[in-house]
Amino acid sequence: MASNADSSASQTGADDVRGELTAQLEDLLNTLSNKFAGVSSEIFAKMDEMSRRLDNLETQLATTQERSKGSS
């Protein structure tokens, strides 16, 4: 009977360890997911800003070309 109780206690301890490991892995995955989402948002925001700057630059170049054609 003692070996059966030891086996049961050992199984319970292993289940506890698995549960703790699972919880830690879930926390890690949630943290990584949140960081990835934040970095993705920052990248998209910077890409939007670069797009606006390029649009402004194209507009300025077109305006400059129009003026130079008009003065020639």
C-alpha positions as MATLAB code, in Angstrom:
seq = 'MASNADSSASQTGADDVRGELTAQLEDLLNTLSNKFAGVSSEIFAKMDEMSRRLDNLETQLATTQERSKGSS';
ca = [
       0.000    0.000    0.000;
       2.823    2.406    0.730;
       4.144    2.043   -2.795;
       0.696    2.822   -4.181;
       0.505    5.973   -2.029;
       4.022    6.964   -3.083;
       3.066    6.455   -6.719;
      -0.054    8.575   -6.278;
       1.904   11.340   -4.519;
       4.543   11.190   -7.230;
       1.868   11.507   -9.917;
       0.284   14.463   -8.121;
       3.682   16.157   -7.872;
       4.313   15.594  -11.578;
       0.883   17.032  -12.396;
       1.685   20.103  -10.266;
       4.977   20.596  -12.087;
       3.248   20.232  -15.464;
       0.582   22.711  -14.397;
       3.175   25.253  -13.282;
       5.170   24.791  -16.473;
       2.040   25.180  -18.571;
       1.099   28.372  -16.716;
       4.608   29.808  -17.153;
       4.620   28.935  -20.859;
       1.216   30.555  -21.319;
       2.453   33.701  -19.579;
       5.554   33.736  -21.773;
       3.512   33.267  -24.938;
       1.097   36.024  -23.898;
       4.007   38.368  -23.182;
       5.635   37.592  -26.523;
       2.329   38.022  -28.323;
       1.774   41.428  -26.703;
       5.304   42.546  -27.545;
       4.898   41.365  -31.129;
       1.615   43.246  -31.435;
       3.275   46.405  -30.091;
       6.214   46.136  -32.459;
       3.879   45.458  -35.391;
       1.858   48.559  -34.537;
       5.014   50.656  -34.348;
       6.230   49.344  -37.708;
       2.889   50.070  -39.382;
       2.821   53.564  -37.880;
       6.326   54.267  -39.190;
       5.410   52.909  -42.614;
       2.344   55.188  -42.704;
       4.515   58.161  -41.771;
       7.038   57.277  -44.489;
       4.198   56.991  -46.995;
       2.910   60.458  -46.066;
       6.412   61.898  -46.394;
       6.865   60.302  -49.817;
       3.498   61.663  -50.947;
       4.529   65.150  -49.811;
       7.877   64.821  -51.564;
       6.198   63.717  -54.804;
       3.834   66.670  -54.585;
       6.707   69.089  -54.018;
       8.669   67.611  -56.929;
       5.655   67.861  -59.227;
       5.115   71.477  -58.169;
       8.783   72.299  -58.735;
       8.701   70.695  -62.193;
       5.553   72.625  -63.107;
       7.163   75.887  -62.032;
      10.362   75.198  -63.932;
       8.394   74.390  -67.098;
       6.364   77.548  -66.701;
       9.429   79.762  -66.297;
      11.318   78.247  -69.240;
];
